[in-house]
Amino acid sequence: MEETNREAVATAVQRVAGMLQRSDQLDKVEQYRRREARKKASVEARLKAAIQSQLDGVRTGLTQLHNALCDVKDIQNSLGDVSKDWRQSINTIENLKDVKDAVVQHSQLASAVENLKNIFSVPEIVHDTHDLIEQGELLQAHRKLIDLECSRDDLMYEQYRMDSKNTHDMNLIRAYFGQVQGLSDELAKQLWMVLQRALVTVRRDPTMLVSVVRIIEREEKIDRRMLDRKKQTGFIPPGRPKGWKSRMNQVLEGTVSARIESTQSETRNSDKMWLVRLLEITRKYVLDDLIVVKNLMVQCFPPHYNTFQLFFDLYHRALSARIQELASEDLEANEIVSLLTWVLNTYKSVEMMGHPDLYPECDVKQLEPLLPQEMVDVLLGKYMQTFTSNITGWLRKALETDKKDWQKESEPEADQDGYYQTTLPAIVFQMFEQNLQVAVQINESFKEQVLRLCLKQMTSFLVRYRDEAIAYKEEHLKDRQLPQCYVQYMIAIINNCQTFKESINSLKRKYSTSSEPTQNDVQIEKTLNEVAKEGCQFLLDEVFLDLEHHLNELLTRKWLTGCPAVDTICATVEDYFNDFAKIKKPYNQEMTAEAHRRVVVEYLKAVMQKRITFKNADERKEGADRMIKEAEQFSFLFKKLSAGEDTDWLCGSITAIAEVFKLTDPTLLFLEVSTLVSKYPDIREEHVVALLAVRGDATRDMRQMIVETLSQSKPSVSTNSAPVFRDITVPTISSMTAMAVPKLLK
């Protein structure tokens, strides 16, 4: 206490020192004193109030404890009195046993009296109930049945209470009411018959269906009451619980399953479209039935039955079982597609479960799949296996049909632009299109899978197509008169390549989500280019077989004297190219360029083969002028055939050689040859030697000097210009002698 007082004094001194630090604050001492006095009075008042409150609480608590103690004493006295009375009444309770037995017996007799009327009239009630059931008065029949069952059950219950071990009396009651169970079974049979025809009954006589549901509901309530009594007493009447609601669900499930199974009326043997018909009938039946359930049947059942969902689940399970049964059969490819299309698309579409008349009760987003994914994968795998085999056969058959057309004596058909073509591309891509349209109906991934398979098969097919085109050419070479329309059909083969390309690109744009080229795309493009290129080559070979005799006349003595070989060559080429105009771009342009190159190369070969050696300047001038003229003829012809494209480069090689021959001053020969070599850098030494040999006036020293000088200053080959002399070989003296010997022997 003293310590607390000292701390309080120290604190007060410190506060006063803080207030009176300056001299001017001394004037406010009285003010400070009054303020502190007010604070002290306030604190003392709050302290007194707190102490008073605590004292009041303690006083109240003590009063309540005193009252509780008095109550406890009163309760203790009362319990003592009760215990005393209970001990005194034990003997009295034992003396009331006879009264208790009398009460039980009275209860039994009262029950017997209450049911006396029913007991004596059981045979009559049974007969009336049987008649009511046959007449279809199910509610009245059920009411009488309940009266009989209540009489029986009450009697059996009272007997059970009196003596549960007395089986003789129990059996006596059960035997007396023996026909009641038969009536119950007979009524149940009628109920199930009505439920089996529920979809028909609800349209014709909905009250009958309502009566059946009411009877089942009543029986369910009785079942629950009897089960509750069993928990209390251990007694339950015979035949309980009946479980008619559960039985009703089983009957409805069987009815729906039978409804689904009844849709199949045909088999594959009688109708190849049996599955399509089956699925369409199933769709119609299910949709019509569910609409009836939603609009009519729901009103006949209590709301807690959730009738639409009940039927919806029953139909879904029955459909799933039926579809799985169909999927396990040995289905053909088109049947697999029909089944999967129906399962994956039709089932959830507006044509069936997504129909507006079923909304909003039916939510297709919540539907479980009819087929498990494993079974779907098995079916797709089986389809792909069959489709692979079928498409291989279809392509082979289409190619065989096209080959037969190649032997026809009439020209192939032309498209709207006049280009020759056969029906092969249309047939092939019609097959592809049909199968891809089918695949689209299933799902996107399957569509991509089918497209990849089509392109893969196309790769193999084009290899066979190329082999058949080569065989067609070789067969023609055995007898060039057959087939009569060889050129026209070879043109059609070339055009088909472009059609194949366009069709493939069209398929990919329509059915593929990826724009990246695949390995199959690259291989198809390569094979088609090879087929088209080889076809063009075959046609040019045909042209040059006809030109062979005239090409052999070039740069000979006969040619020098005025042989019309080049006129014939130009006329023949132009005649062929009238047919070649029916080749599609870009192949016709490439073919024209190749024909131009080959004509020029053959002409240059004639020069390099040294078929003629000019004897004098006049012959050289005459030959050079003729070469220049013929180069102009070639240039004019191919400019005409190529729609005005530049032809000077190739034909200029003939003109340049002619200038070498035309030169009159041998001393300038080196310059002229140098000009030729600089313009056509792929020319080789043997070519220069051959040219000088044909010229006829170049000495051996001059030839050697020109060749050596050119070899030292030979320009590099330009990559910007196509080579002209690269493929031209110069025959050696031995080979020329070998070629000449047979002629001499002849």
C-alpha angles and dihedrals in degrees: 000000000000090000090054091050091051091050090050093050092048091050091049092049091050092051093048090049089052092051096047103045094121130050094236089062091067088077089063097053093106091049091051090049093054093047093051090046090055091049091050092050091049093051093047091050093052091047092052091048092051093049091047091051092052092049091052090051093051090049092052092048093052091051092052092048090053092051092048091053090053091050092051090053091050092050091049091054092047092051089052091053091048092050091050093050092047092054090051093049098053093088091046092055091051089052089056095063091100090052090052092052089048090053092052091047090048090052091052092047090047090052090048091049091047092052095035093106092051092043094057094040099046094115091048094047091047090053093047092047091051090052092049091052091051090048091052093245090137099161093053091044090051091050092055090044090054090051091053093046092048091052092049094044094048092050092047091047093052090047089049091051093050098044118352091184095057098102093165094068090041091054090046091057092043091051093048090053092038095123092057093077090051090053090050091052092046092051091047089053090055091048092053091049090054091048092049088058093038095125090054096037094052089060098043104031113004091170089068090056091046090052091052092051091048091051091050091048091051091050090050091055091049089049091053092047093050092048090051090051090049090058089054102038107013091236124122125171121243115273094025132162093034094184093205094160091058089046089050090056090051091050092049091048091051090047092052092046091050089048092054094044092049092065093080110087101149139046135210090263093060099036129014089206092055095121094049090051091046093051093046092050089047091051092050094046095048094046094047092046095050091048089053090048092051098044102035116008097052088065091058096057131063114261093246089063088071085213101186093050089047093055092039091056091045092053092045093052093045091049092047091052092047094047092049088050090052092046091055091058123093096268125185121234096261090047091052090053092048091050096047093044090053093045098044101034117010095048094061096033129102087262091070133359093006092054113137091234090063095050131142097009091060115059108187091195089068094050118120115226116268091220126038113244091246091060091045089053091049091052093047091049091050091049093050091050092051092042091052091053093044097047091050089054093044093051092047091050092046091052092048090052091049091050090055089054090055089066095055121119092222125077119258121260120271128222124235090280093052098254117143115246143158128224093250099098092046092050094046096048093041086060091048092046094050093050093045091051087053092048091051089060090059105046144303098260092051090050090055090047092053091046091053090049091050091052091046091052089046089058092056092041093055091053089056089044090055092048091050091050090053091047089049090055093046092049089051092052090060089064115008091196090068133104094026094213097041094131094048094049092045086054089051090051090053092047090049088063091061090045090051090052093050092046093049092050090048091052092049093049091049102041109020125080093194124077095190114112115244131210089261091053092053093047093047092050091049095048094046091051090050093049092048093045093048090046090054089047091052091052092049089049087055090052094048092047086062090044096047095095093047093045089054089057093059118109093009132121089260090054091049092054093056109284110171093221095129092047089054091045092052093046092049094047092048091048092052092046091057084070093037089059085078090066113105125242134296091022095058091054092048090047093051091050091048093048089050091050094047093049091052092044091050089050091050090047088056088054094047093048088067094225089161136029115202112235100201146358093274092057090046091051093045092048093045092050090049091050092050091050093048091047087055090050091053092046092050093046097050094040086057093047094046095048097250101318119152113277099165096098098065098033089045089069089064091047091048091052090047089056089054090053093043096055110114100191110070091198089068092049093099092056093050093048090047089054090051093049093047091052094045106029094177090071111115133213094258089056091055091047091050092050092050090048091054090048087060102203102077114107121222091253091051092050091049093047093049093047094047093047092048092048090055094049100030110150121233117262111261117230092206095071129059114247116253106178098036096096096038113103124197113222115234123232092258093052092046089050090049090052092047097048096072090051091052091048090052 
